Amino acid sequence: MSITASDPGAGYREVLTAIITSKVKALGKLAVQKVRTVPGLVVEDSGVVTAVGADGVQALDAVLDIYERLAGRTSTHMARIAILPLLSRFPTLALPDRLRR
């Protein structure tokens, strides 16, 4: 899947899905319940993101903040690892600085 004018949120959905599903493995249902509070973010019980809202970077930042509060700063490092395979597919996708480090 590539980012297109008809579906600019595809990259954000995939990146967020990778992060959230990795947290579901560690935290269970709580991982999904907490991120459902992010405005515009729609997440299935499995952790698959079906909608991001207007600003993908803000959604990513909000999800990272939630997981840092739940599991500490290591969760951001684990998120970087989870999205690594996707970065080559979405090289122009804007990401929060803490995911690019």
Secondary structure, 3 states (H helix, E strand, C coil): CCCECCECCHHHHHHHHHHHHHHHHHHCHHHHHHHCCCCCCEECCCCCEEECCCCHHHHHHHHHHHHHHHHCCHHHHHHHHHHHHHHCCCCCCCCCHHHHC
